[in-house]
Amino acid sequence: MKKLQNSLYLTKDKLYVHKEREAIVIKQDKETLLKIPIHSISNIFCFGQCTVSPALMAHCAKHNVNLAYFDLFGRYQARIQGRQSGNVLLRRAQYRRSDNDPIDIARVMVAAKIQNYRSLLQRQIRNNGENEPVQLVIKTLKFSIEQVKNSKSVDSIRGFEGDAAAQYFSVFQHLVKVSLQSTFVFTGRNKRPPKDPINAMLSLLYSVIGQDISGALQAVGLDPQIGFLHADRPGRDSLAQDVIEEFRAYLGDRLVLSLINRQQIKITDFETESSGAVRLKDDARKTLFSALQQRKQEVIIHPFLQEKVEIGLLPHIQAMLLARHLRSDLEYYPPFLSR
């Protein structure tokens, strides 16, 4: 089993990051802020203006360390990628399946996404008591899962997925504590750019988690750009966007709600650009990424493997299971289902 290593989130402006023997050194205005062992890091995420030395880039490429760049809103910009790993026969199987028979994999991924939406809403009912709008959506999503299971085309699966997401986000405001709903107002999902604090947090987390998944797919020898649900598009990691559907509610949405409801992040932690785009301030981004890193350290029982695993390893496990299915070692792809 892959060992869970740390992710390094660089959120300060005008940082210079370089390799010094077996350490990563982070400087700002020639002052050393941090020095950490290089072999303890599996991901480096750079936000805003951040310069990485060529030597560190080369190390990341050689040792499969995921080095990704984002703007301050969390929009993905670029990634340093080394040589493609894995057997070319696996990628050939992936391409054939994507072209000729994607529906079974697309179906289980979307069904899992909707079930994980239901699980989050059911968790809300258990913790906070009955809520009629939320309970109605829970019932509606159960019907959506049946529609997906009976779908005969990828286009119809996409349609049911879109409808289910709209239903789910229609009650997302109810998941925020009543005392905070007047400040954290959520009227629906918006992005590119996000126009409110909740959407700003969701977009940022989805972007980072998506890069985790891209790196995991690359590590097992799959091509992150060739998916089964999302259409091919230049510059988009469509397979990573497929797999992230299973994790949006479990890794992204739950963390956003937890930080808001516990008031670890407050409405004053955001700023609005002249364009209307909303983003987190520097200290709030640190809080968000620290909470994500702590979440990755938590241990659960994997629903398919029935083994204890750290949450941060879930993208790697799902990538491995997908590769095994494409090699015909598994009859079907077992998606991640939360409890």
C-alpha positions, -999 to +999 in steps of 0.1 A: +000+000+000+012+035-009+024+054+022+005+087+028+029+116+025+023+153+031+011+179+007+028+213+007+005+243+001+023+275-008-001+304-004+021+334+004+030+358-025+064+360-041+079+328-026+110+311-040+112+274-035+143+254-042+161+221-035+190+221-011+206+186-008+177+164+006+155+193+017+130+217+002+137+253+012+111+280+011+122+317+010+105+350+008+126+381+002+157+360+008+145+350+043+142+313+049+106+305+061+108+267+061+131+238+054+116+203+052+128+168+041+122+164+004+112+127+007+083+135+030+064+154+003+041+139-024+024+171-036+034+207-039+006+232-047+015+267-056-009+296-054-004+331-068+032+342-076+055+314-066+089+306-082+102+270-081+138+263-090+146+241-121+164+216-098+133+211-077+111+208-108+134+181-121+133+163-087+095+164-087+093+151-123+118+122-116+102+111-083+065+115-092+059+145-069+029+163-081+038+200-086+008+221-096+001+258-100-031+276-093-042+313-093-054+329-061-090+317-068-079+281-070-082+278-108-057+252-121-030+267-144-003+241-150+014+210-136+050+196-139+048+161-152+076+135-155+077+105-178+045+086-181+045+055-159+027+022-163+022-003-190+012+010-224-013-019-227-033-004-198-036+029-216-046+012-248-074-006-228-084+027-214-087+044-248-106+014-263-130+015-234-135+052-235-143+051-273-164+019-274-179+011-241-178+039-215-213+036-201-208+010-173-180+030-157-198+063-162-229+049-147-213+036-114-193+069-110-224+091-112-245+067-091-218+068-064-217+106-066-255+109-061-254+083-033-226+103-016-248+134-019-276+115-001-252+103+026-242+139+034-278+151+035-288+121+057-259+129+080-274+164+083-308+150+093-291+127+119-271+155+135-296+184+133-331+168+132-358+167+106-358+192+077-386+188+052-368+203+021-337+182+028-357+151+033-376+157+000-343+160-019-330+128-002-360+110-017-356+126-051-319+116-052-328+080-046-350+081-077-321+098-096-298+068-087-324+044-103-326+066-134-288+065-137-286+027-132-312+023-161-295+048-184-287+036-219-263+064-230-236+086-215-256+117-225-286+106-204-263+099-175-249+134-178-284+148-178-295+129-147-262+139-130-269+175-137-304+173-124-293+156-092-266+182-086-291+210-090-315+193-065-287+188-040-274+223-042-310+237-039-309+227-002-272+233+005-281+265+023-300+244+048-268+226+058-253+259+071-262+267+108-293+288+110-274+315+129-249+318+100-273+316+070-277+354+068-240+359+063-231+328+043-258+330+016-258+303-010-283+304-039-267+278-062-235+266-076-215+292-096-179+292-108-153+308-131-152+329-110-171+320-078-195+348-067-199+340-030-178+326-001-192+291-002-187+287-039-152+302-035-143+274-010-159+247-030-141+257-062-108+259-045-111+225-028-124+208-060-094+222-079-069+209-054-086+175-050-087+172-088-050+176-090-045+149-063-066+126-084-047+134-116-014+126-099-028+093-086-041+083-121-007+091-136+010+071-110-008+038-119-002+044-156-036+058-166-040+088-189-058+115-168-071+132-199-092+103-214-124+099-194-156+079-196-182+105-184-167+139-193-160+145-229-125+150-242-115+187-241-080+201-248-063+209-215-088+191-193-081+160-173-114+144-181-107+111-162-097+130-131-130+149-134-148+116-137-132+102-105-136+134-085-174+130-088-172+103-061-153+127-037-170+161-041-194+156-012-172+135+010-139+155+007-150+189-005-185+198+007-183+182+041-151+201+048-166+235+037-196+230+059-175+220+089-153+250+086-182+274+083-204+258+110-176+257+135-167+293+126-131+283+118-137+304+086-158+336+089-173+359+064-145+384+071-120+359+057-131+367+021-126+396-002-144+406-034-126+417-066-139+445-088-151+418-112-174+404-085-152+373-080-149+362-043-117+346-029-103+337+005-077+358+021-043+343+027-048+333+063-081+317+055-066+296+027-040+284+052-069+273+075-086+256+047-055+236+035-046+228+071-080+213+077-078+194+044-044+179+054-058+169+088-088+153+070-064+133+048-048+118+080-081+103+092-085+065+089-116+048+076-126+013+065-125+013+027-160+001+016-147-023-011-113-034+003-126-036+039-092-025+051-082+005+072-069+033+050-061+069+054-085+093+036-056+109+017-049+075+000-084+072-015-075+088-049-046+063-052-068+034-042-096+043-067-070+048-094-056+013-087-091-003-087-099+014-120-067+001-135-074-034-123-109-032-138-095-020-172-070-049-171-100-073-165-087-082-131-120-069-116-154-076-132-166-041-124-151-008-111-161-004-074-166+034-068-161+050-034-192+051-013-192+071+019-212+063+050 
